[in-house]
Amino acid sequence: MTHATAHDVILIVDDDPVIRMLMRRALNSSMTNIIEASSGEEAIALFSVHLPDLILLDVSMDKMDGFECCSVIRAMPEGENVAIIMVTALDQPDDIKKAFDVGATDFMTKPVKWPLLNHRIQYVLKANKTIKELTKSKNKLARAQSIAHLGSWEWDFKNKTLDCSDEVYRMIGMQPQERELTFANLIEIVHPDDRELLSQTVKNALLTREPYDIEYRVLHGNGDIITLHDRTDITYDYGEPKLNGTLHDISNRKKSEQEIAYYAYFDTLTDLPNRRKFLLQLESAIALAKRHSTKLALLFIDLDHFKRINDTLGHKAGDELLCEAASRIKAIIRQADILGESNQSDYDNNHIARLGGDEFTLLLTELEEFDSVAVIAQQLIDELSKPYFIMGKQTFISASIGISFYPNDGLSGDMLLQHADTAMYEVKNNGKNGYQLFSHEMHKSLMDRLQIEAELREAITHGDQLELHYQPQVCATNGHIVGYEALLRWRHPRRGLLTPFDFIHIAESSGLIIVIGEWALLEACKKAKSLCAANSHVKRIAVNLSALQFNHPNILTHVQHALTQTGLPPRMLELEITESAIIDNVDDAILLLFKLKKLGVNLAIDDFGTGYSSLNYLKNFPIDTLKIDKSFVDGIVNNQKDAAIARTIIQLALNLGLSTIAEGVEYIEQSELLTSMGCNDLQGYLFAKPIPSTQL
């Protein structure tokens, strides 16, 4: 048993000095820290100074009686933590009830049984210390829950009321313990679209006594909509089941996911769907047309002379013109008489996209005859050719439109897009400002593609045409070169030096990328040893893995072989992987990434923000670095949305303990802004173009 000690402060309050003396004598001789008060007023003054652990308080005193004194002390700072034993000759039930109503811990009647007083005080002190510790632990838990936006609740299945922590109340915009919470009144503030989910889930828990783990939205007291993650468990007290739950406010995480997901599928400048979104929409439209035996048309729209606007008026003017052009395309589709009243509502923004730069696409579905497409194409050309007033100046552009049809010109989205693109370039070659339907005479372009594939195979066989160029990656804070990215080049015997843009799509579609990737990995590791030896600041060589290469069954063997053959320390190799490669098969990707990580290499997500951008894989995958895509860096200075995306990615990486590198940095303003945001490393033409191995 815990005994009262000299550290415990005891306050004796009684207007009879004899009683005070007898109480002092009855207390344990080791308890020397005893103070006395002859009135309620004096007791209050002494309490503020000494903060006693226990008060022996007489009820019947002149002026201020014990009831009033107890009530005042309880209302004072630290007044809730002191044990108060009220001592009185009154022994009526109403008097005892009144004592506990004003906050007494215990009640003792006169005459006092002096031999038992010491034991009584020891037990009260022990109990009060236990209560203090529990209160302290509860306060710590409450503070932790508040910081983490995490609340807890408990339900015994018998009562309607939920036992909720204070943070639960704060989450939903109520004062702590403002009222009793039940599932019935909780359902009232749940978002209407989520009420059925929560109701059915709780009903199932009642029937099966099984826990659940769900997310739902709640209307906060201030009018905001917050998202809660509700995770539960079943426990048993004396054989009786209880449902214990935690509520986590994940609104910020959901907002970040939604923002990243939105910008992964939509163009930040025009708010139109981007290439990724459009391709998904196109495949869906093709599947629908196939099922219903209908036709569709794909229009590939490229603005003529757009580069001239950028060069003469600047990128801000170019952005303004792109937005105006997008608005005109949408207006034409809404007003096109050829669609008919019944179909106009179907042509929303999902049928129009900005593929990138000055390229737009338009998808027309459920066509009855192809002639109507030519009418719309001409209307687009006429509208886009009208004068633009950009930054107070009148300017003109035109448009070249290529058109392909399903099923006549292709059965897949890639083929339709390729054929429409081919038809558009035919317009460009014939003077621009017009439209062209794809014809099978354009098959020559496909034959050229096959020719490139054959020449690429020849280049791989001889091994002297492919080479790696290296672009430095610099530290944003001190400008030191900290790494290099290995970039593939093809020194074509007739066409000169080619970048991956000219041939990599052919390499991937033909499967040649596997052989090329294995060679590039080995070559880069060889060069990395000499680069790191020449410059102590260089810590890594970055090598891209295409989606096809990453998902190849022998990729782990290829990486191990490159490291073993060259003797390169694994930490100096960084593998850059695209988001699409990761999410194609999440389970296999997780396993492979951990195997690669076990080798000791670093892993980076290339072009982050342009793909799926789910926070789940950042949480679950062993990723070291996020590479901010050039498409965001290009507009970071003048476009607030691009700047917001970059800042969100950098802050997200910082919170997750990841490093960041921005690619495509061309201007000092971009470099300074990215550095101020906290980006770790930078890469781009501002520092150096990719250069051959021999020039390093």
Salt bridges, closest charged atoms under 4 A:
ASP8 OD1 - LYS129 NZ 3.34
ASP14 OD2 - LYS110 NZ 3.54
GLU36 OE1 - ARG20 NE 3.09
GLU36 OE2 - ARG24 NE 2.93
ASP53 OD1 - LYS132 NZ 3.50
ASP58 OD1 - LYS110 NZ 3.22
ASP101 OD2 - LYS97 NZ 2.92
ASP106 OD2 - ARG120 NE 2.92
GLU154 OE1 - LYS242 NZ 3.38
GLU167 OE1 - ARG170 NE 3.05
ASP193 OD2 - HIS191 ND1 3.89
ASP194 OD2 - ARG217 NE 2.87
ASP213 OD1 - HIS229 NE2 2.45
ASP213 OD2 - ARG231 NE 3.01
GLU215 OE2 - ARG253 NH2 3.31
GLU215 OE1 - LYS254 NZ 2.91
ASP237 OD2 - LYS242 NZ 3.18
GLU240 OE1 - LYS158 NZ 3.53
GLU257 OE2 - ARG253 NE 3.84
ASP267 OD1 - ARG354 NH1 2.92
ASP271 OD1 - LYS641 NZ 3.04
ASP302 OD1 - LYS428 NZ 2.49
ASP304 OD1 - LYS428 NZ 2.71
ASP311 OD2 - LYS307 NZ 2.84
GLU324 OE2 - ARG328 NE 3.03
ASP348 OD1 - HIS351 ND1 3.27
GLU383 OE1 - LYS386 NZ 3.03
ASP448 OD2 - LYS444 NZ 3.42
GLU453 OE1 - ARG449 NH1 3.99
GLU453 OE2 - ARG457 NH2 3.21
GLU455 OE1 - HIS492 NE2 2.58
GLU455 OE2 - ARG494 NH2 2.46
GLU458 OE2 - HIS462 ND1 3.06
GLU467 OE2 - HIS469 NE2 2.71
GLU467 OE2 - ARG491 NH2 2.81
GLU485 OE1 - LYS627 NZ 3.10
GLU518 OE1 - HIS558 NE2 3.63
GLU574 OE1 - ARG540 NE 3.89
GLU576 OE2 - LYS627 NZ 2.93
ASP624 OD2 - LYS597 NZ 2.54
ASP634 OD1 - LYS630 NZ 2.96
GLU663 OE1 - LYS627 NZ 3.33
GLU666 OE2 - LYS630 NZ 3.55
ASP681 OD2 - ARG540 NH2 2.83
